[in-house]
Amino acid sequence: MKVLNLQCDARHLFEGWFASEDDYAGQLERGLLACPMCGSKAVAKLPSAPRLNLGAARPEEATQPKPQPEKQDVVVGDAGQALQAAWLQVARRIVAQTEDVGGRFAEEARKMHYGEVQARGIRGQASREETEALLDEGIAVMPLPLPDALKEPLQ
């Protein structure tokens, strides 16, 4: 199993697990790889170092606490990765807790707002005009771009 560090053209970082280097290349060539953040299929492999486990730590190292700095340095890249991970977690929760009504979103939102059907969490697609019309009617909606990769179970 190969774990590769990947990046899309929007500079989102993510990990991919492949049976081999050829498996990665084949999936990339067939357009099967997509960024979990934005859905971009322009994916590139980043350089990475192998993780080596050279044995257990010596007992005296394992028991001695490491000194902790008073303040921790923060790097923009790390902050970006933390935000990306948090966004993916929120997006997955939204997908798990809502019903996808597809192109019927505006119609279903109106039915719920006017009490024609029971209120529930829904998501779907609506044009800018449909979204503005819903807002004008006092129906609370929020545009939320979700990559297709998040709409399906991750393997």
Secondary structure, DSSP 4 states (H G I P E B T S, - for coil): -EEEEEEETT--EEEEEESSHHHHHHHHHTT----TTT----EEEPP-PPP----PPPHHHHHSPPP--SS----HHHHHHHHHHHHHHHHHHHHHHSEEEETTHHHHHHHHHTTSS----EEE---HHHHHHHHHTT---------HHHHS---
